[in-house]
Protein backbone atom coordinates (compact mmCIF):
# COMPACT_ATOMS: atom_id res chain seq x y z
CA UNK A 1 0.00 0.00 0.00
CA UNK A 2 1.20 3.50 -0.72
CA UNK A 3 -0.09 6.96 0.14
CA UNK A 4 0.67 9.29 -2.78
CA UNK A 5 -0.52 12.57 -4.19
CA UNK A 6 -2.86 12.02 -7.16
CA UNK A 7 -1.35 12.16 -10.66
CA UNK A 8 -2.78 11.66 -14.13
CA UNK A 9 -1.46 8.09 -14.13
CA UNK A 10 -4.32 7.31 -11.73
CA UNK A 11 -7.15 9.00 -13.66
CA UNK A 12 -8.98 5.76 -14.42
CA UNK A 13 -8.72 4.52 -10.83
CA UNK A 14 -9.86 7.89 -9.46
CA UNK A 15 -12.88 7.80 -11.77
CA UNK A 16 -13.69 4.25 -10.62
CA UNK A 17 -13.39 5.35 -6.98
CA UNK A 18 -15.74 8.26 -7.59
CA UNK A 19 -18.25 6.12 -9.48
CA UNK A 20 -18.48 3.50 -6.74
CA UNK A 21 -19.38 6.20 -4.22
CA UNK A 22 -21.93 7.74 -6.59
CA UNK A 23 -23.49 4.33 -7.26
CA UNK A 24 -24.00 3.58 -3.57
CA UNK A 25 -24.89 7.15 -2.54
CA UNK A 26 -22.24 7.32 0.17
CA UNK A 27 -20.30 10.46 1.11
CA UNK A 28 -16.78 10.94 -0.25
CA UNK A 29 -15.05 12.40 2.78
CA UNK A 30 -11.51 13.66 2.34
CA UNK A 31 -11.72 13.93 -1.45
CA UNK A 32 -11.71 17.73 -1.90
CA UNK A 33 -14.78 18.00 -4.08
CA UNK A 34 -14.29 14.88 -6.21
CA UNK A 35 -18.03 14.24 -6.06
CA UNK A 36 -18.66 17.46 -8.04
CA UNK A 37 -15.88 16.96 -10.58
CA UNK A 38 -16.45 14.52 -13.43
CA UNK A 39 -13.04 15.02 -15.03
CA UNK A 40 -10.30 13.44 -12.89
CA UNK A 41 -7.59 15.50 -14.60
CA UNK A 42 -9.32 18.73 -13.52
CA UNK A 43 -9.70 17.34 -10.00
CA UNK A 44 -5.99 16.45 -9.87
CA UNK A 45 -5.09 19.99 -10.96
CA UNK A 46 -7.52 21.42 -8.38
CA UNK A 47 -5.79 19.33 -5.68
CA UNK A 48 -2.35 20.50 -6.81
CA UNK A 49 -3.45 24.14 -6.62
CA UNK A 50 -5.10 23.64 -3.21
CA UNK A 51 -1.70 23.19 -1.57
CA UNK A 52 -0.75 26.81 -2.28
CA UNK A 53 -2.28 29.42 0.07
CA UNK A 54 -2.54 31.88 -2.83
CA UNK A 55 -4.97 29.58 -4.67
CA UNK A 56 -7.23 28.71 -1.75
CA UNK A 57 -10.66 30.37 -1.74
CA UNK A 58 -11.72 32.44 1.25
CA UNK A 59 -12.96 30.27 4.09
CA UNK A 60 -10.72 27.33 3.11
CA UNK A 61 -7.18 26.41 4.11
CA UNK A 62 -4.28 24.94 2.14
CA UNK A 63 -4.48 21.16 1.99
CA UNK A 64 -2.64 18.20 0.52
CA UNK A 65 -4.69 15.48 -1.16
CA UNK A 66 -3.60 11.85 -1.13
CA UNK A 67 -4.80 8.63 -2.69
CA UNK A 68 -4.17 5.27 -1.01
CA UNK A 69 -3.14 2.77 -3.66
CA UNK A 70 -2.96 -1.00 -3.39
CA UNK A 71 0.28 -1.70 -5.22
CA UNK A 72 -0.42 -5.20 -6.54
CA UNK A 73 -3.30 -3.98 -8.75
CA UNK A 74 -2.97 -0.15 -8.58
CA UNK A 75 -6.50 0.17 -7.17
CA UNK A 76 -7.28 3.37 -5.28
CA UNK A 77 -8.88 2.01 -2.11
CA UNK A 78 -8.91 5.26 -0.13
CA UNK A 79 -8.49 9.00 -0.23
CA UNK A 80 -7.33 11.35 2.44
CA UNK A 81 -6.88 15.10 2.74
CA UNK A 82 -4.55 16.81 5.20
CA UNK A 83 -5.47 20.41 5.99
CA UNK A 84 -2.32 22.30 6.86
CA UNK A 85 -3.92 24.24 9.70
CA UNK A 86 -7.37 24.85 11.16
CA UNK A 87 -9.73 27.74 10.56
CA UNK A 88 -12.75 28.32 12.81
CA UNK A 89 -14.98 25.85 10.94
CA UNK A 90 -12.38 23.08 10.84
CA UNK A 91 -11.58 23.57 14.51
CA UNK A 92 -15.26 23.14 15.38
CA UNK A 93 -16.31 20.46 12.90
CA UNK A 94 -13.78 19.25 10.33
CA UNK A 95 -10.33 18.71 11.76
CA UNK A 96 -6.97 18.37 10.05
CA UNK A 97 -7.76 15.13 8.23
CA UNK A 98 -10.69 13.86 6.22
CA UNK A 99 -10.68 10.40 4.69
CA UNK A 100 -12.75 7.67 3.10
CA UNK A 101 -12.36 4.10 1.92
CA UNK A 102 -14.21 2.94 -1.19
CA UNK A 103 -17.23 0.87 -0.04
CA UNK A 104 -16.07 -2.40 -1.63
CA UNK A 105 -12.77 -2.28 0.29
CA UNK A 106 -14.01 -1.46 3.80
CA UNK A 107 -13.37 -3.62 6.86
CA UNK A 108 -9.99 -4.76 5.58
CA UNK A 109 -7.79 -2.53 7.76
CA UNK A 110 -7.05 -0.01 5.02
CA UNK A 111 -8.36 3.02 6.90
CA UNK A 112 -6.12 2.43 9.93
CA UNK A 113 -3.09 1.89 7.72
CA UNK A 114 -3.88 4.97 5.60
CA UNK A 115 -4.35 7.17 8.67
CA UNK A 116 -1.11 5.87 10.21
CA UNK A 117 0.75 6.85 7.02
CA UNK A 118 -0.98 10.24 6.97
CA UNK A 119 0.10 11.01 10.52
CA UNK A 120 3.71 10.68 9.36
CA UNK A 121 2.94 13.25 6.64
CA UNK A 122 1.46 15.53 9.31
CA UNK A 123 4.68 15.29 11.31
CA UNK A 124 6.62 16.23 8.16
CA UNK A 125 4.41 19.34 7.92
CA UNK A 126 5.46 20.24 11.48
CA UNK A 127 2.18 19.43 13.19
CA UNK A 128 2.40 18.57 16.88
CA UNK A 129 -1.16 17.32 17.25
CA UNK A 130 -3.96 16.54 14.83
CA UNK A 131 -7.72 16.94 15.17
CA UNK A 132 -9.94 14.35 13.47
CA UNK A 133 -13.72 14.19 13.56
CA UNK A 134 -16.21 11.51 12.64
CA UNK A 135 -19.98 11.22 12.59
CA UNK A 136 -21.05 9.87 15.97
CA UNK A 137 -22.58 6.68 14.53
CA UNK A 138 -19.60 5.80 12.31
CA UNK A 139 -18.18 2.96 14.37
CA UNK A 140 -15.52 2.06 11.79
CA UNK A 141 -14.12 5.58 11.67
CA UNK A 142 -14.14 5.82 15.46
CA UNK A 143 -12.18 2.56 15.70
CA UNK A 144 -9.71 3.79 13.07
CA UNK A 145 -9.08 7.01 14.98
CA UNK A 146 -8.73 5.24 18.33
CA UNK A 147 -6.34 2.66 16.82
CA UNK A 148 -4.10 5.55 15.80
CA UNK A 149 -3.97 7.15 19.23
CA UNK A 150 -7.07 9.35 19.08
CA UNK A 151 -8.19 10.83 22.39
CA UNK A 152 -11.86 11.84 22.58
CA UNK A 153 -12.50 15.52 23.30
CA UNK A 154 -16.21 16.11 22.77
CA UNK A 155 -19.22 15.69 20.51
CA UNK A 156 -20.56 18.70 18.63
CA UNK A 157 -23.59 19.24 16.43
CA UNK A 158 -22.95 20.58 12.91
CA UNK A 159 -26.17 22.44 12.03
CA UNK A 160 -25.64 22.74 8.25
CA UNK A 161 -25.17 19.00 7.74
CA UNK A 162 -27.41 18.10 10.68
CA UNK A 163 -24.95 15.60 12.17
CA UNK A 164 -23.28 15.07 15.52
CA UNK A 165 -19.51 14.81 15.23
CA UNK A 166 -17.07 13.26 17.67
CA UNK A 167 -13.79 15.17 18.00
CA UNK A 168 -10.51 13.35 18.65
CA UNK A 169 -6.96 14.62 19.07
CA UNK A 170 -3.85 12.63 18.16
CA UNK A 171 -0.58 13.75 19.74
CA UNK A 172 2.33 13.55 17.30
CA UNK A 173 5.11 14.51 19.70
CA UNK A 174 7.68 11.80 20.38
Secondary structure as UniProt FT lines:
FT   STRAND          2..4
FT   HELIX           8..10
FT   HELIX           11..24
FT   TURN            29..30
FT   TURN            32..33
FT   HELIX           34..36
FT   HELIX           40..49
FT   TURN            50..51
FT   HELIX           53..55
FT   TURN            58..59
FT   STRAND          63..70
FT   TURN            71..74
FT   STRAND          75..83
FT   HELIX           88..89
FT   HELIX           90..94
FT   STRAND          97..101
FT   HELIX           103..105
FT   TURN            106..107
FT   HELIX           110..124
FT   TURN            125..126
FT   STRAND          129..135
FT   TURN            136..137
FT   HELIX           139..147
FT   TURN            148..149
FT   STRAND          151..158
FT   TURN            159..162
FT   STRAND          163..171
//
